[in-house]
Amino acid sequence: MPSPRVKRPLSGVLMLDKAPGASSNAALQQAKRLYQAAKAGHAGTLDPLATGLLPILFGEATKFSSDLLEADKSYAAEIKLGVSTATADAEGEVIATRAVNVTAEQLAAALQTFRGDILQTPPLYSALKHAGKPLYAYARAGIDIERAPRRVTIHVLALQSFEGERLALSVTCSKGTYIRSIAHDLGELLGCGAHLTALRRTAVGRFGLDCAHTLESLEAMPAAERDARLLPVDALLQDLPEVRLEPVQQARFLQGQTVPWGGPAQARVRVYGADGALLGVGEAEAGGVISPRRVIANA
């Protein structure tokens, strides 16, 4: 194994199954150290309470994080009725307890109001910024900042179980949706209060937990096997049409110049060289050219 001080110019995608208790940044740093990667980032924050799919991007893959950040996300959520907390999840201080007298019919009617396009107020305990500071910093100081509701889309909100004061939901939603806020708002609508007790992200876009690995399992692997668990950079780009360039066009593309294009105009394309190596992402324009948008270094 290389010296811990040596940082590898590694590029690829790790689908990490994040453990509970760790922040997304802490999980990122652990993965970065484990792979001794020179550059890394993650695509989509999970609260410390949450587990599940956290995409870690190494090296050149960080240039193509936008699709994952914009993608729909899926979750398995567990909610407790009758107890409200300051953070709307199990990590917060209990601020109210109320009796629960909710029928299955009442719950079904309440859940229906959260499906489709809705306005959602972000929780005060969140990383959203106000005047350059995260909202949770104000919350910890006892300052209540007014938050404007944001439009999000709940594609799927399915009740998996309901027993007394506890229920389980499966959710597929647009970016920027807070499952904690769904739990809180559902409790208020039912008149008993509620908070999120467990959350597991099961999918990001077309990626699911079937391709994810825990840090514990990765640490137990030999280095070569661990590297083999990385997805290639273009795994992030499979929804884009593919274009292959000849050597002369390849050189122009890598220098940031447009190249001729005889196909239809398309918003974005993934561009490869004649040898099949990914060169980056371009925009196929109506004028018969492809303009570079993101280029792989040292391609």
C-alpha positions as CSV (number, residue, x, y, z in Angstrom):
1,M,0.0,0.0,0.0
2,P,1.3,3.5,-0.8
3,S,2.5,5.7,2.0
4,P,-0.5,7.5,3.7
5,R,1.2,10.8,2.8
6,V,1.0,10.0,-0.9
7,K,-2.2,11.2,-2.5
8,R,-3.3,9.3,-5.6
9,P,-4.6,11.0,-8.7
10,L,-7.6,8.7,-8.5
11,S,-10.8,9.2,-10.6
12,G,-14.0,7.2,-10.2
13,V,-17.3,6.9,-8.3
14,L,-17.9,5.2,-5.0
15,M,-21.4,4.4,-4.1
16,L,-21.1,4.5,-0.3
17,D,-23.6,3.0,2.1
18,K,-23.2,5.6,4.9
19,A,-23.4,4.4,8.4
20,P,-25.6,6.1,11.1
21,G,-24.0,8.8,13.3
22,A,-21.5,10.2,10.8
23,S,-22.0,13.4,8.9
24,S,-21.7,13.3,5.1
25,N,-18.5,15.2,5.3
26,A,-17.0,12.9,7.8
27,A,-17.9,9.9,5.7
28,L,-16.4,11.6,2.7
29,Q,-13.1,12.3,4.5
30,Q,-12.9,8.6,5.7
31,A,-13.4,7.4,2.1
32,K,-10.9,9.9,0.8
33,R,-8.3,8.7,3.3
34,L,-9.1,5.0,2.7
35,Y,-8.5,5.5,-1.1
36,Q,-5.7,8.0,-0.5
37,A,-7.3,10.2,-3.1
38,A,-6.0,13.6,-3.9
39,K,-9.5,15.1,-4.6
40,A,-13.0,14.0,-3.6
41,G,-16.5,15.3,-3.0
42,H,-19.9,14.0,-2.4
43,A,-23.2,14.4,-4.3
44,G,-26.1,14.9,-1.9
45,T,-25.9,15.5,1.9
46,L,-27.3,13.0,4.3
47,D,-28.0,14.0,8.0
48,P,-26.0,12.1,10.6
49,L,-29.1,10.2,11.6
50,A,-29.6,8.9,8.1
51,T,-28.0,5.9,6.4
52,G,-27.8,4.7,2.8
53,L,-26.6,5.9,-0.6
54,L,-24.0,8.7,-0.5
55,P,-22.2,9.0,-3.9
56,I,-18.5,9.8,-3.4
57,L,-16.7,11.3,-6.4
58,F,-13.0,11.1,-6.8
59,G,-10.8,13.2,-9.1
60,E,-12.3,14.0,-12.5
61,A,-15.6,12.6,-11.5
62,T,-16.2,15.7,-9.3
63,K,-16.7,17.7,-12.6
64,F,-19.9,15.7,-13.3
65,S,-21.6,15.9,-9.9
66,S,-24.5,18.1,-11.1
67,D,-26.7,15.3,-12.5
68,L,-26.6,13.4,-9.2
69,L,-27.3,16.6,-7.2
70,E,-30.2,17.4,-9.5
71,A,-31.5,13.8,-9.5
72,D,-34.6,12.5,-7.7
73,K,-33.9,10.6,-4.5
74,S,-35.6,7.7,-2.8
75,Y,-35.9,7.0,0.9
76,A,-37.3,4.6,3.5
77,A,-38.5,6.6,6.4
78,E,-39.8,5.8,9.9
79,I,-41.9,8.3,11.8
80,K,-43.2,8.4,15.4
81,L,-46.4,10.2,16.0
82,G,-47.2,12.1,19.2
83,V,-43.8,13.6,19.9
84,S,-42.3,16.8,18.3
85,T,-38.6,17.6,18.5
86,A,-36.7,20.8,17.8
87,T,-34.9,19.3,14.8
88,A,-37.9,17.2,13.5
89,D,-35.9,14.1,14.0
90,A,-34.8,11.8,16.8
91,E,-31.6,13.8,17.5
92,G,-33.4,16.9,18.7
93,E,-34.8,17.9,22.0
94,V,-38.4,16.9,22.7
95,I,-40.5,20.1,22.6
96,A,-44.0,18.7,22.8
97,T,-45.9,15.4,23.4
98,R,-49.5,14.9,22.4
99,A,-52.0,12.1,22.4
100,V,-52.4,10.1,19.2
101,N,-55.8,9.2,18.0
102,V,-55.2,8.7,14.3
103,T,-57.2,6.2,12.2
104,A,-55.8,4.6,9.0
105,E,-58.4,6.6,7.0
106,Q,-57.2,9.9,8.5
107,L,-53.6,9.0,7.9
108,A,-54.3,8.1,4.2
109,A,-56.1,11.4,3.7
110,A,-53.3,13.3,5.3
111,L,-50.6,11.6,3.2
112,Q,-52.5,12.4,0.0
113,T,-51.9,16.2,0.6
114,F,-48.1,15.6,0.4
115,R,-48.1,14.0,-3.0
116,G,-47.2,15.9,-6.2
117,D,-45.9,19.4,-6.3
118,I,-46.0,21.0,-2.8
119,L,-44.6,23.9,-0.9
120,Q,-42.3,22.9,1.9
121,T,-40.6,25.1,4.5
122,P,-37.1,23.9,5.2
123,P,-36.3,23.0,8.8
124,L,-34.4,25.6,10.9
125,Y,-31.9,23.0,11.7
126,S,-30.5,22.6,8.2
127,A,-27.4,23.6,6.3
128,L,-29.2,26.1,4.1
129,K,-27.5,29.5,4.3
130,H,-28.9,32.8,5.5
131,A,-26.5,35.9,5.3
132,G,-23.6,33.5,4.8
133,K,-24.3,31.3,7.8
134,P,-26.0,27.9,7.9
135,L,-29.5,28.0,9.5
136,Y,-28.5,25.5,12.2
137,A,-26.0,28.1,13.5
138,Y,-28.9,30.5,14.2
139,A,-31.0,27.7,15.6
140,R,-28.3,26.8,18.1
141,A,-28.1,30.4,19.1
142,G,-31.9,30.5,19.7
143,I,-32.6,32.7,16.7
144,D,-35.6,31.8,14.6
145,I,-34.9,32.8,11.0
146,E,-37.9,33.1,8.7
147,R,-37.6,30.6,5.9
148,A,-39.5,30.9,2.6
149,P,-41.4,27.8,1.4
150,R,-39.8,26.1,-1.6
151,R,-41.6,24.0,-4.3
152,V,-40.6,20.4,-4.3
153,T,-42.2,17.3,-5.9
154,I,-43.1,14.1,-4.1
155,H,-43.4,11.5,-6.9
156,V,-44.1,8.6,-4.5
157,L,-45.3,8.6,-0.9
158,A,-46.3,5.1,0.0
159,L,-47.4,3.8,3.4
160,Q,-45.5,0.6,4.2
161,S,-46.8,0.1,7.7
162,F,-48.8,1.8,10.5
163,E,-49.1,0.5,14.0
164,G,-50.3,2.7,16.8
165,E,-47.9,5.7,17.0
166,R,-45.4,4.4,14.4
167,L,-45.4,4.4,10.6
168,A,-43.1,3.6,7.8
169,L,-43.0,5.3,4.4
170,S,-41.2,4.9,1.1
171,V,-40.6,8.3,-0.6
172,T,-39.3,9.3,-4.0
173,C,-38.9,13.0,-4.3
174,S,-37.1,15.9,-6.1
175,K,-33.9,17.5,-5.0
176,G,-34.1,19.8,-2.0
177,T,-36.9,17.8,-0.3
178,Y,-36.6,17.4,3.5
179,I,-38.1,14.1,4.8
180,R,-37.8,15.6,8.3
181,S,-40.2,18.3,7.2
182,I,-42.6,15.8,5.8
183,A,-42.6,14.1,9.2
184,H,-43.1,17.3,11.1
185,D,-45.8,18.7,8.8
186,L,-47.7,15.3,8.7
187,G,-47.8,15.4,12.5
188,E,-49.1,18.9,12.6
189,L,-51.8,18.1,10.0
190,L,-52.9,15.1,12.1
191,G,-52.9,17.3,15.2
192,C,-50.6,15.1,17.3
193,G,-47.1,16.1,16.2
194,A,-44.4,13.8,14.8
195,H,-40.7,13.4,14.2
196,L,-38.5,11.3,12.0
197,T,-36.9,8.3,13.8
198,A,-35.0,6.7,11.0
199,L,-34.1,7.4,7.4
200,R,-32.4,5.4,4.7
201,R,-31.6,6.7,1.2
202,T,-32.2,3.8,-1.2
203,A,-31.6,5.5,-4.5
204,V,-30.1,8.5,-6.2
205,G,-31.3,8.8,-9.8
206,R,-30.7,5.4,-11.4
207,F,-28.2,4.2,-8.7
208,G,-29.5,2.0,-5.9
209,L,-28.1,0.3,-2.9
210,D,-27.3,-2.8,-4.9
211,C,-24.1,-1.1,-6.1
212,A,-23.2,0.5,-2.7
213,H,-20.5,-0.6,-0.2
214,T,-20.0,0.2,3.5
215,L,-16.8,1.7,4.7
216,E,-16.4,-1.3,7.0
217,S,-16.5,-3.7,4.1
218,L,-14.1,-1.6,2.0
219,E,-11.6,-1.4,4.8
220,A,-11.5,-5.2,5.0
221,M,-10.6,-5.5,1.3
222,P,-7.2,-5.7,-0.3
223,A,-6.4,-2.4,-2.1
224,A,-6.8,-3.8,-5.6
225,E,-10.3,-5.2,-4.8
226,R,-11.3,-1.9,-3.2
227,D,-10.3,0.0,-6.3
228,A,-12.3,-2.5,-8.4
229,R,-15.4,-1.4,-6.5
230,L,-15.2,2.1,-8.0
231,L,-17.4,2.9,-11.0
232,P,-15.9,4.7,-14.0
233,V,-16.4,8.4,-14.3
234,D,-18.8,7.9,-17.3
235,A,-21.1,5.9,-15.1
236,L,-22.5,9.3,-14.2
237,L,-23.1,10.2,-17.9
238,Q,-24.9,7.1,-19.2
239,D,-28.2,9.1,-19.8
240,L,-26.4,11.3,-22.4
241,P,-26.0,10.4,-26.1
242,E,-22.5,9.2,-27.0
243,V,-20.2,10.9,-29.5
244,R,-16.8,9.6,-30.7
245,L,-14.2,11.9,-32.2
246,E,-11.3,11.3,-34.5
247,P,-7.8,12.1,-33.3
248,V,-7.7,15.6,-34.9
249,Q,-11.1,16.5,-33.4
250,Q,-10.1,15.0,-30.1
251,A,-7.1,17.4,-29.8
252,R,-9.4,20.4,-30.6
253,F,-12.0,19.3,-28.0
254,L,-9.4,18.9,-25.3
255,Q,-8.1,22.4,-26.1
256,G,-11.5,23.9,-25.5
257,Q,-12.3,24.4,-29.2
258,T,-15.5,23.4,-31.0
259,V,-15.5,20.4,-33.3
260,P,-17.7,19.7,-36.4
261,W,-20.9,17.7,-35.7
262,G,-23.1,16.2,-38.3
263,G,-25.8,14.9,-36.0
264,P,-28.9,16.6,-34.5
265,A,-28.7,19.4,-32.0
266,Q,-28.8,18.0,-28.4
267,A,-28.4,19.7,-25.1
268,R,-25.5,17.6,-23.9
269,V,-23.4,14.7,-25.2
270,R,-20.7,12.5,-23.6
271,V,-17.6,12.7,-25.8
272,Y,-15.1,9.9,-26.3
273,G,-11.9,9.7,-28.3
274,A,-11.2,7.2,-31.0
275,D,-9.7,4.8,-28.4
276,G,-12.9,4.8,-26.3
277,A,-11.5,7.0,-23.5
278,L,-13.9,9.6,-22.1
279,L,-12.9,13.1,-23.0
280,G,-15.7,15.0,-21.3
281,V,-19.1,16.5,-21.9
282,G,-20.0,18.8,-24.8
283,E,-23.0,20.6,-26.1
284,A,-24.2,19.6,-29.6
285,E,-25.4,22.9,-31.1
286,A,-27.7,23.6,-34.1
287,G,-24.8,25.2,-36.0
288,G,-23.2,21.8,-36.6
289,V,-20.6,21.9,-33.9
290,I,-20.0,20.4,-30.5
291,S,-18.8,22.9,-27.8
292,P,-16.8,21.5,-24.9
293,R,-18.4,22.1,-21.5
294,R,-16.5,19.8,-19.1
295,V,-13.2,18.3,-20.2
296,I,-11.3,15.4,-18.6
297,A,-7.8,16.5,-17.6
298,N,-5.0,14.4,-19.2
299,A,-7.4,12.6,-21.3
